[in-house]
C-alpha cells in the first residue's frame, strides 16, 4: 500500500487554519514516512507551491485537483481525489492530514477508520435534509443510517470507487437548486460521503469485506474532553432525535490525543483540532520528536502565513 493524503487549499484564502493545517501535514507526513518509507499527496496548484515553499516531506505530488473548478468543499475534493487515485495509484491508502501513526495499517482491500454505528448524528441529518427537499441517489433503511469514518480509506475495487463518485456528484448536481449556505452544504456533503460509501459497497455485495482499523470498541485514551459545541447541529439533532428511541445518542470518539499515541499507535484529531490545546500538543510533540525539521518548518512558515 502506498500512503497518500489530499490537500485542497481553497479554504486557506478566508480562514485562519493555514498555520495549524501546515503543521499537521508536516508531522503527519513525517510519521507516515517513518512507517512506510514514503508518502504521496494530491493537491491543487497552490498546494503544490505551498509544499515546495515549506519543504514538506512528500515524495510524489499530484496536482490534478488544480484542474477542477467545480470542487467547492473538502468532501468534493476527497471523492474526486479517490477517483483520480484509483487510476494514478491503484494501491493507495488514503489518510487525512490530521492523522498520525506509529505502525503500519493492516493491508485489506476495503479499509475505513471505523463504522460509527447507528446513532443520532446521521439519522437526524437524513431526516433534516429530506424535509429540506434533498433527493438522494440511494434509498435508506434505518440500519443504513450510519457513518463510515473516512479519515482512513482504501478500496482496491475501481468499480466501487467509480460508482461512489457517480452517486455522490449526481446527488450534488441534482440538488444544486436548493442553494444551501456553506454550513448546511458542509453537513450535506459529509453525510453523503460517509453514508454513500456504505451504500455503494452494499450495492457490490462486499460489506462483509470492510475492515475497520480503529473500531468503536478500542480504547481512545483521550485525556481531555471536547469542549466546543456546534449549536446549529445541536439544534437539528434535538429536533429530529425524538422520532426514534432506538438510537445511540453518542458521537464516535476518535483516538485524538497525540500524547497517548504510544498506547494507540494512531491519532486522528477530527473535530478536536478546533481546540487550541490540541494544536499546542501537536506542535509540542513535533518540536520534541523532530526538532531540526520543525525549526526549518517554522522558518519557512513566516513567508506564507
Number of C-alpha atoms within 10 A of each C-alpha: 16 14 22 26 25 25 24 23 18 15 13 15 9 8 8 11 14 17 15 18 16 21 23 23 23 23 27 25 29 23 21 22 19 15 16 16 12 18 23 22 23 25 23 22 16 16 23 18 13 17 19 13 14 20 14 18 20 19 13 12 19 20 18 15 22 17 10 11 7 8 17 15 16 18 20 20 20 23 20 22 23 26 21 18 21 19 10 12 16 18 17 20 27 26 25 21 24 24 24 25 24 17 14 13 18 10 12 17 14 19 24 24 21 23 21 21 22 19 20 24 26 23 23 22 21 21 17 17 16 12 9 11 11 19 13 19 17 14 8 12 7 8 10 17 24 21 25 24 24 20 17 22 22 26 22 16 14 15 15 19 23 18 17 24 22 16 20 23 17 13 17 20 9 13 15 10 9 11 9 13 8 11 10 14 16 17 15 19 19 21 22 25 23 20 21 25 23 21 21 21 22 14 13 12 10 13 14 9 12 19 20 20 19 21 18 17 7 11 13 20 16 17 10 11 9 13 8 10 8 7 9 11 16 11 10 15 20 12 12 17 19 11 11 10 9 10 15 11 13 12 11 16 17 25 24 26 21 25 16 16 19 11 12 19 15 23 24 25 23 15 12 20 20 15 14 10 12 19 20 13 14 22 17 15 15 22 15 11 12 14 13 11 18 19 13 12 18 13 11 14 17 10 9 10 11
